[in-house]
Amino acid sequence: MRLVHGESDGLPGLIVDRYGDTLVAQFTSAGVERWKDVIADALLQATGLTRLYERSDASSRALEGLPETTGWLRGTGEVDLILQEHHWQLAVNIAEGHKTGFYLDQRDSRKRFADYCQRLKFERVLNCYCYTGGFTVAALWGGAQHVTSIDSSGLALEKAAANVALNGFAAERARFMDADVNASLRQFIDQGQRFDAIVLDPPKFAPTVAHAERAARAYKDINRLAFKLLAPGGVLFTYSCSGGISVDLFHKIVASAGCDAGVDGFIHERMGGAPDHPMTLSFPEGEYLKGLVVMRK
């Protein structure tokens, strides 16, 4: 779970996540960097834990004139951990994984996806930008007969396959592709493939508003292709983690993608970060993660 969520918790530049008996912290501003030792001791005192790993390797530190730094800030131990998330387990490496080791903000979305798979009895699922397979494992737990997972990182795919095995699912129920998502979607369309459910959870296309126009084109393209691959009655879980793309703009992008694909659909749910990733009235920019659950007519 997330213990400290930066500006939304009144501590700009500080992110703290808890993985079992281990804390992982990011110090990305000069202010929290100056008070790092005091903050570290306070965190351990408040939680009763003894281990705190630092992941201050975000590129934003350069804007503050700070070098990147990682390693044990308090205590020591293993960096490979096994987490219990809802009904399944996931392996996490806090030293090498994205962010503080994992995408905790999508925790509730993975559970909702598993619920949809279970309720609607999806047979064929496509997970794009799968990383270490969180949505893949959720789909399999929900009863999906087969999940195709795509990512451009071979190392991430190895860990995704390991997470499938960790939860006892048969290897033949999962296919992992080390490939470009756009090219793969076009290939599937040419092959006449269809999927009952598709997850689009791409990396940050627009870190700032200045990148929004270019990012909008990229988001529209992948959503257009996904709509073409989605079977009638199928469900698309589509996300943007770009701070430069507003909720309204993302809705318009997805709607435009559907029009270009020649399909229509119902918005079943709007998704966001887990409750431990709060958004305050005074910091609307904190709503970086937004998602739509769309059922194709």
Secondary structure, 3 states (H helix, E strand, C coil): CEEEEHHHHCCCCEEEEEECCEEEEEECCHHHHHCHHHHHHHHHHHHCCCEEEEEECCHHHHHHCCCCEEEEEECCCCCEEEEEECCEEEEEECCCCCCCCCCHHHHHHHHHHHHHHHHHCCCEEEEECCCCCHHHHHHHHCCCCEEEEEECCHHHHHHHHHHHHHCCCCHHHEEEEECCHHHHHHHHHHCCCCEEEEEECCCCCCCCHHHHHHHHHHHHHHHHHHHHHEEEEEEEEEEECCCCCCHHHHHHHHHHHHHHHCCCEEEEEEECCCCCCCCCCCCHHHCCCEEEEEEEC
